[in-house]
Amino acid sequence: MGLAERGWVPSPDSYINRGMQTDTLLRAEAKKTAPVEKGRWEFLDAVRGVAALMVVLQHGTEQWTRWFLQWSASYFSPGTAGVAAFFLVSGFIIPVSIERYGSLRRFWIGRFFRIGPMYYTSFFASIMLGAVFAHRGTEAIYHGHLLRFIFGNLIMMQQFVHAPFAIGVYWTLTYELIFYILCSLLFASGVLGRSALLAWTSILLFFAANLASALALHHTLAVGPFGLLVTAFYGTLLYRYFAGYANRRAILLLAPVLLILFLAVCWLHYVVYPVETGEGYTRSLFGTVFSWSVGYGVFALFFLLRNHRFPAPLLWLGRISYSLYLVHGLLILILPRALPVWYGLPLLLGVSLILSQLTYRWIERPAVKLQHRLFPHRPITQ
């Protein structure tokens, strides 16, 4: 029986910035609760692997079938579910990563080495592919101001400088970066460890902001971007429970509130004040809520199975999931749209997996190893 079940739940703030003592406590807890392979929790890699496959399935199927985009928006979007699961993983690992570094400067350097090399490789590859395959529609990225396009994609803040995404999948990385910034500010102010308060605050603000916008402006905020930030903070609370800093009651109490308020926001957004996407399809209340629920369900399933070992192929998918996420976005740009789905989808997946293994081996992994040599720390996960 853990500390939480016995009724004594230590505050994570009491352990932060204690160097080796913090690291020892967290490592001991992790070893008791989940297998670790090569410095990574297996169940998180399992989630990443499944989430990445769901995103590839979404983009590949909608690329080669006319009906799937509207069907997925109405009933079930594997891509939406996959992204929700990804953000639960980010929320689970990013705050504790900051705490283990004990320094925002070192954390941001670590993040740059982790996501930067592959991101910028994919960005420059998209520019070259856009020039070569302009006849297939990728010339659209050059419309408008070229310098703004380059600058927006270099800083990963495209939406905030009104620049188009070089690759469609980049939009989630913008909100990933925003989550890093929020966690950094919370760490600097000394409240990052109060995960239950942060999770409650995020969902209540999400609901209140949408309600106020609906009443005053007759439209609501975007569900996806803000919902992902709420999801990440809920993931942080799950980590605190995993490490023994929060009890089960905190998780179970917030879960139905999260569901009810998310339902309310989606009802306002898709029923009361529906907005056309401008992309030839409309999202439904059911499809949105169900897709997000599946994403949470995927994470919950592997979280419940965290004490078990996972198949090697699934762990491999988790390791290359970041490369897979970016590489398949590049291939979507260049693969002919006239392909039948039964051929195009396996081709997309197969080539993406091969290229992702190569980029993971020759770009991602060397960058992380270099970062660990230059700025060592003691992570359980990467």
Contacts in CASP RR format, 6 or more apart in sequence:
PFRMAT RR
TARGET T0000
AUTHOR 0000-0000-0000
METHOD contacts of the structure
MODEL  1
MGLAERGWVPSPDSYINRGMQTDTLLRAEAKKTAPVEKGRWEFLDAVRGV
AALMVVLQHGTEQWTRWFLQWSASYFSPGTAGVAAFFLVSGFIIPVSIER
YGSLRRFWIGRFFRIGPMYYTSFFASIMLGAVFAHRGTEAIYHGHLLRFI
FGNLIMMQQFVHAPFAIGVYWTLTYELIFYILCSLLFASGVLGRSALLAW
TSILLFFAANLASALALHHTLAVGPFGLLVTAFYGTLLYRYFAGYANRRA
ILLLAPVLLILFLAVCWLHYVVYPVETGEGYTRSLFGTVFSWSVGYGVFA
LFFLLRNHRFPAPLLWLGRISYSLYLVHGLLILILPRALPVWYGLPLLLG
VSLILSQLTYRWIERPAVKLQHRLFPHRPITQ
2 244 0 8 1.000
3 9 0 8 1.000
3 10 0 8 1.000
3 244 0 8 1.000
4 241 0 8 1.000
4 244 0 8 1.000
4 245 0 8 1.000
4 246 0 8 1.000
4 247 0 8 1.000
4 248 0 8 1.000
5 247 0 8 1.000
5 248 0 8 1.000
7 247 0 8 1.000
9 244 0 8 1.000
9 245 0 8 1.000
9 246 0 8 1.000
9 247 0 8 1.000
10 244 0 8 1.000
10 245 0 8 1.000
11 193 0 8 1.000
11 194 0 8 1.000
11 245 0 8 1.000
12 99 0 8 1.000
12 193 0 8 1.000
12 195 0 8 1.000
12 240 0 8 1.000
12 243 0 8 1.000
12 245 0 8 1.000
13 190 0 8 1.000
13 193 0 8 1.000
13 194 0 8 1.000
15 21 0 8 1.000
15 22 0 8 1.000
15 25 0 8 1.000
15 26 0 8 1.000
16 22 0 8 1.000
16 99 0 8 1.000
16 102 0 8 1.000
16 192 0 8 1.000
16 193 0 8 1.000
17 99 0 8 1.000
17 102 0 8 1.000
19 102 0 8 1.000
22 99 0 8 1.000
22 100 0 8 1.000
23 100 0 8 1.000
23 378 0 8 1.000
26 96 0 8 1.000
26 100 0 8 1.000
26 243 0 8 1.000
26 380 0 8 1.000
27 378 0 8 1.000
27 380 0 8 1.000
29 242 0 8 1.000
29 243 0 8 1.000
29 244 0 8 1.000
30 36 0 8 1.000
30 41 0 8 1.000
30 243 0 8 1.000
30 380 0 8 1.000
33 242 0 8 1.000
33 306 0 8 1.000
33 307 0 8 1.000
34 41 0 8 1.000
34 42 0 8 1.000
34 43 0 8 1.000
34 242 0 8 1.000
34 306 0 8 1.000
34 307 0 8 1.000
35 41 0 8 1.000
35 42 0 8 1.000
35 43 0 8 1.000
35 307 0 8 1.000
35 308 0 8 1.000
35 309 0 8 1.000
35 310 0 8 1.000
36 42 0 8 1.000
36 380 0 8 1.000
36 381 0 8 1.000
37 45 0 8 1.000
37 315 0 8 1.000
39 379 0 8 1.000
39 380 0 8 1.000
39 381 0 8 1.000
39 382 0 8 1.000
40 319 0 8 1.000
40 380 0 8 1.000
40 381 0 8 1.000
40 382 0 8 1.000
41 306 0 8 1.000
41 380 0 8 1.000
41 381 0 8 1.000
42 306 0 8 1.000
42 309 0 8 1.000
42 310 0 8 1.000
42 315 0 8 1.000
43 302 0 8 1.000
43 303 0 8 1.000
43 305 0 8 1.000
43 306 0 8 1.000
43 308 0 8 1.000
43 310 0 8 1.000
44 89 0 8 1.000
44 92 0 8 1.000
44 93 0 8 1.000
44 302 0 8 1.000
44 381 0 8 1.000
45 310 0 8 1.000
45 314 0 8 1.000
45 315 0 8 1.000
45 317 0 8 1.000
45 318 0 8 1.000
45 319 0 8 1.000
45 321 0 8 1.000
46 302 0 8 1.000
46 310 0 8 1.000
46 314 0 8 1.000
46 315 0 8 1.000
46 318 0 8 1.000
47 85 0 8 1.000
47 86 0 8 1.000
47 88 0 8 1.000
47 89 0 8 1.000
47 298 0 8 1.000
47 299 0 8 1.000
47 302 0 8 1.000
48 86 0 8 1.000
48 89 0 8 1.000
48 317 0 8 1.000
48 318 0 8 1.000
48 321 0 8 1.000
49 314 0 8 1.000
49 317 0 8 1.000
49 318 0 8 1.000
49 321 0 8 1.000
49 324 0 8 1.000
50 82 0 8 1.000
50 85 0 8 1.000
50 298 0 8 1.000
50 302 0 8 1.000
50 314 0 8 1.000
50 317 0 8 1.000
51 81 0 8 1.000
51 82 0 8 1.000
51 83 0 8 1.000
51 85 0 8 1.000
51 86 0 8 1.000
51 89 0 8 1.000
51 295 0 8 1.000
51 298 0 8 1.000
51 321 0 8 1.000
52 82 0 8 1.000
52 317 0 8 1.000
52 318 0 8 1.000
52 320 0 8 1.000
52 321 0 8 1.000
52 324 0 8 1.000
52 325 0 8 1.000
53 317 0 8 1.000
53 349 0 8 1.000
54 78 0 8 1.000
54 79 0 8 1.000
54 81 0 8 1.000
54 82 0 8 1.000
54 85 0 8 1.000
54 298 0 8 1.000
55 78 0 8 1.000
55 79 0 8 1.000
55 82 0 8 1.000
55 83 0 8 1.000
55 169 0 8 1.000
55 325 0 8 1.000
55 328 0 8 1.000
56 324 0 8 1.000
56 328 0 8 1.000
56 348 0 8 1.000
56 349 0 8 1.000
56 352 0 8 1.000
57 78 0 8 1.000
57 79 0 8 1.000
57 345 0 8 1.000
58 72 0 8 1.000
58 77 0 8 1.000
58 78 0 8 1.000
58 79 0 8 1.000
58 80 0 8 1.000
59 79 0 8 1.000
59 169 0 8 1.000
59 328 0 8 1.000
59 329 0 8 1.000
59 332 0 8 1.000
59 348 0 8 1.000
60 328 0 8 1.000
60 332 0 8 1.000
60 341 0 8 1.000
60 344 0 8 1.000
60 345 0 8 1.000
60 348 0 8 1.000
61 68 0 8 1.000
61 72 0 8 1.000
61 341 0 8 1.000
61 345 0 8 1.000
62 68 0 8 1.000
62 69 0 8 1.000
62 72 0 8 1.000
63 332 0 8 1.000
63 335 0 8 1.000
63 337 0 8 1.000
63 344 0 8 1.000
63 348 0 8 1.000
64 337 0 8 1.000
64 339 0 8 1.000
64 340 0 8 1.000
64 341 0 8 1.000
64 344 0 8 1.000
64 345 0 8 1.000
65 341 0 8 1.000
69 279 0 8 1.000
69 280 0 8 1.000
69 281 0 8 1.000
70 280 0 8 1.000
70 281 0 8 1.000
70 282 0 8 1.000
72 78 0 8 1.000
72 79 0 8 1.000
72 291 0 8 1.000
73 281 0 8 1.000
73 282 0 8 1.000
73 283 0 8 1.000
73 284 0 8 1.000
73 287 0 8 1.000
74 282 0 8 1.000
74 283 0 8 1.000
74 284 0 8 1.000
74 286 0 8 1.000
74 287 0 8 1.000
75 284 0 8 1.000
75 286 0 8 1.000
75 287 0 8 1.000
75 290 0 8 1.000
76 287 0 8 1.000
76 290 0 8 1.000
76 291 0 8 1.000
76 294 0 8 1.000
77 287 0 8 1.000
77 288 0 8 1.000
77 291 0 8 1.000
78 291 0 8 1.000
78 294 0 8 1.000
79 291 0 8 1.000
80 288 0 8 1.000
80 291 0 8 1.000
80 292 0 8 1.000
80 295 0 8 1.000
81 291 0 8 1.000
81 292 0 8 1.000
81 294 0 8 1.000
81 295 0 8 1.000
81 298 0 8 1.000
82 295 0 8 1.000
82 298 0 8 1.000
83 172 0 8 1.000
83 228 0 8 1.000
84 228 0 8 1.000
84 231 0 8 1.000
84 291 0 8 1.000
84 292 0 8 1.000
84 294 0 8 1.000
84 295 0 8 1.000
84 296 0 8 1.000
84 299 0 8 1.000
85 295 0 8 1.000
85 296 0 8 1.000
85 297 0 8 1.000
85 298 0 8 1.000
85 299 0 8 1.000
86 172 0 8 1.000
87 172 0 8 1.000
87 175 0 8 1.000
87 176 0 8 1.000
87 179 0 8 1.000
87 228 0 8 1.000
87 229 0 8 1.000
87 231 0 8 1.000
87 232 0 8 1.000
87 235 0 8 1.000
88 231 0 8 1.000
88 232 0 8 1.000
88 234 0 8 1.000
88 235 0 8 1.000
88 238 0 8 1.000
88 295 0 8 1.000
88 296 0 8 1.000
88 299 0 8 1.000
89 299 0 8 1.000
90 176 0 8 1.000
90 179 0 8 1.000
90 232 0 8 1.000
91 179 0 8 1.000
91 231 0 8 1.000
91 232 0 8 1.000
91 233 0 8 1.000
91 234 0 8 1.000
91 235 0 8 1.000
91 236 0 8 1.000
91 239 0 8 1.000
92 235 0 8 1.000
92 236 0 8 1.000
92 238 0 8 1.000
92 239 0 8 1.000
92 242 0 8 1.000
93 239 0 8 1.000
93 381 0 8 1.000
94 179 0 8 1.000
94 180 0 8 1.000
94 183 0 8 1.000
94 232 0 8 1.000
94 236 0 8 1.000
95 183 0 8 1.000
95 186 0 8 1.000
95 187 0 8 1.000
95 192 0 8 1.000
95 193 0 8 1.000
95 195 0 8 1.000
95 236 0 8 1.000
95 239 0 8 1.000
96 239 0 8 1.000
96 243 0 8 1.000
97 107 0 8 1.000
97 379 0 8 1.000
97 381 0 8 1.000
98 104 0 8 1.000
98 107 0 8 1.000
98 183 0 8 1.000
98 184 0 8 1.000
98 187 0 8 1.000
98 192 0 8 1.000
99 187 0 8 1.000
99 192 0 8 1.000
99 193 0 8 1.000
100 377 0 8 1.000
100 378 0 8 1.000
100 379 0 8 1.000
101 107 0 8 1.000
101 110 0 8 1.000
101 377 0 8 1.000
104 184 0 8 1.000
104 187 0 8 1.000
104 188 0 8 1.000
106 375 0 8 1.000
106 377 0 8 1.000
107 184 0 8 1.000
108 180 0 8 1.000
108 184 0 8 1.000
109 371 0 8 1.000
109 375 0 8 1.000
110 371 0 8 1.000
110 375 0 8 1.000
111 180 0 8 1.000
113 367 0 8 1.000
113 368 0 8 1.000
113 370 0 8 1.000
113 371 0 8 1.000
114 364 0 8 1.000
114 367 0 8 1.000
114 368 0 8 1.000
114 371 0 8 1.000
114 382 0 8 1.000
115 173 0 8 1.000
115 176 0 8 1.000
115 322 0 8 1.000
116 367 0 8 1.000
117 363 0 8 1.000
117 364 0 8 1.000
117 367 0 8 1.000
118 322 0 8 1.000
118 323 0 8 1.000
118 326 0 8 1.000
118 359 0 8 1.000
118 363 0 8 1.000
118 364 0 8 1.000
118 367 0 8 1.000
119 156 0 8 1.000
119 173 0 8 1.000
119 326 0 8 1.000
120 154 0 8 1.000
121 359 0 8 1.000
121 363 0 8 1.000
122 166 0 8 1.000
122 167 0 8 1.000
122 326 0 8 1.000
122 327 0 8 1.000
122 329 0 8 1.000
122 330 0 8 1.000
123 153 0 8 1.000
123 154 0 8 1.000
123 166 0 8 1.000
123 167 0 8 1.000
125 330 0 8 1.000
126 138 0 8 1.000
126 141 0 8 1.000
126 166 0 8 1.000
126 167 0 8 1.000
126 330 0 8 1.000
126 333 0 8 1.000
127 166 0 8 1.000
129 138 0 8 1.000
129 330 0 8 1.000
129 333 0 8 1.000
129 334 0 8 1.000
130 138 0 8 1.000
130 139 0 8 1.000
130 141 0 8 1.000
130 333 0 8 1.000
133 333 0 8 1.000
133 334 0 8 1.000
136 333 0 8 1.000
136 334 0 8 1.000
136 336 0 8 1.000
136 337 0 8 1.000
138 333 0 8 1.000
138 334 0 8 1.000
140 164 0 8 1.000
141 149 0 8 1.000
141 164 0 8 1.000
141 165 0 8 1.000
141 166 0 8 1.000
142 149 0 8 1.000
143 164 0 8 1.000
145 163 0 8 1.000
148 161 0 8 1.000
148 162 0 8 1.000
148 163 0 8 1.000
149 163 0 8 1.000
149 164 0 8 1.000
149 166 0 8 1.000
151 161 0 8 1.000
151 163 0 8 1.000
152 158 0 8 1.000
152 161 0 8 1.000
152 163 0 8 1.000
153 163 0 8 1.000
153 165 0 8 1.000
153 166 0 8 1.000
153 170 0 8 1.000
155 161 0 8 1.000
156 170 0 8 1.000
156 173 0 8 1.000
156 174 0 8 1.000
156 177 0 8 1.000
157 174 0 8 1.000
157 177 0 8 1.000
158 164 0 8 1.000
158 165 0 8 1.000
158 170 0 8 1.000
158 171 0 8 1.000
158 174 0 8 1.000
159 171 0 8 1.000
159 174 0 8 1.000
160 174 0 8 1.000
165 171 0 8 1.000
167 326 0 8 1.000
167 329 0 8 1.000
167 330 0 8 1.000
167 333 0 8 1.000
168 329 0 8 1.000
169 325 0 8 1.000
169 326 0 8 1.000
169 328 0 8 1.000
169 329 0 8 1.000
172 228 0 8 1.000
175 225 0 8 1.000
175 228 0 8 1.000
175 229 0 8 1.000
178 229 0 8 1.000
179 228 0 8 1.000
179 229 0 8 1.000
179 232 0 8 1.000
182 229 0 8 1.000
183 192 0 8 1.000
186 192 0 8 1.000
186 193 0 8 1.000
186 198 0 8 1.000
191 197 0 8 1.000
191 198 0 8 1.000
192 198 0 8 1.000
193 240 0 8 1.000
195 233 0 8 1.000
195 236 0 8 1.000
195 237 0 8 1.000
195 239 0 8 1.000
195 240 0 8 1.000
195 245 0 8 1.000
195 246 0 8 1.000
196 237 0 8 1.000
196 240 0 8 1.000
196 246 0 8 1.000
196 250 0 8 1.000
196 254 0 8 1.000
198 233 0 8 1.000
198 236 0 8 1.000
198 237 0 8 1.000
199 230 0 8 1.000
199 233 0 8 1.000
199 234 0 8 1.000
199 235 0 8 1.000
199 236 0 8 1.000
199 237 0 8 1.000
199 254 0 8 1.000
200 254 0 8 1.000
200 257 0 8 1.000
202 229 0 8 1.000
202 230 0 8 1.000
202 233 0 8 1.000
202 234 0 8 1.000
203 230 0 8 1.000
203 233 0 8 1.000
203 234 0 8 1.000
203 254 0 8 1.000
203 257 0 8 1.000
203 258 0 8 1.000
203 261 0 8 1.000
203 262 0 8 1.000
204 261 0 8 1.000
206 226 0 8 1.000
206 227 0 8 1.000
206 229 0 8 1.000
206 230 0 8 1.000
206 261 0 8 1.000
206 262 0 8 1.000
206 265 0 8 1.000
207 261 0 8 1.000
207 264 0 8 1.000
207 265 0 8 1.000
209 221 0 8 1.000
209 226 0 8 1.000
210 220 0 8 1.000
210 221 0 8 1.000
210 265 0 8 1.000
210 268 0 8 1.000
210 269 0 8 1.000
211 264 0 8 1.000
211 268 0 8 1.000
213 219 0 8 1.000
213 220 0 8 1.000
213 221 0 8 1.000
214 220 0 8 1.000
214 268 0 8 1.000
214 272 0 8 1.000
214 273 0 8 1.000
218 273 0 8 1.000
219 273 0 8 1.000
219 275 0 8 1.000
220 265 0 8 1.000
220 268 0 8 1.000
220 269 0 8 1.000
220 273 0 8 1.000
223 265 0 8 1.000
223 266 0 8 1.000
223 269 0 8 1.000
223 288 0 8 1.000
227 262 0 8 1.000
230 258 0 8 1.000
230 262 0 8 1.000
231 292 0 8 1.000
231 296 0 8 1.000
234 254 0 8 1.000
234 258 0 8 1.000
237 246 0 8 1.000
237 250 0 8 1.000
237 251 0 8 1.000
237 254 0 8 1.000
238 251 0 8 1.000
238 303 0 8 1.000
240 246 0 8 1.000
240 250 0 8 1.000
241 247 0 8 1.000
241 248 0 8 1.000
241 250 0 8 1.000
241 251 0 8 1.000
242 303 0 8 1.000
242 306 0 8 1.000
259 293 0 8 1.000
262 289 0 8 1.000
262 292 0 8 1.000
263 289 0 8 1.000
266 285 0 8 1.000
266 288 0 8 1.000
266 289 0 8 1.000
267 285 0 8 1.000
269 275 0 8 1.000
270 283 0 8 1.000
270 284 0 8 1.000
270 285 0 8 1.000
270 288 0 8 1.000
271 285 0 8 1.000
274 282 0 8 1.000
276 282 0 8 1.000
277 283 0 8 1.000
302 310 0 8 1.000
317 324 0 8 1.000
319 360 0 8 1.000
320 353 0 8 1.000
320 356 0 8 1.000
320 357 0 8 1.000
320 359 0 8 1.000
320 360 0 8 1.000
322 360 0 8 1.000
322 364 0 8 1.000
323 355 0 8 1.000
323 356 0 8 1.000
323 357 0 8 1.000
323 359 0 8 1.000
323 360 0 8 1.000
323 363 0 8 1.000
323 364 0 8 1.000
324 352 0 8 1.000
324 353 0 8 1.000
324 356 0 8 1.000
327 352 0 8 1.000
327 355 0 8 1.000
327 356 0 8 1.000
327 359 0 8 1.000
328 348 0 8 1.000
328 349 0 8 1.000
328 352 0 8 1.000
331 348 0 8 1.000
331 351 0 8 1.000
331 352 0 8 1.000
331 355 0 8 1.000
332 348 0 8 1.000
335 344 0 8 1.000
335 347 0 8 1.000
335 348 0 8 1.000
339 347 0 8 1.000
368 382 0 8 1.000
END
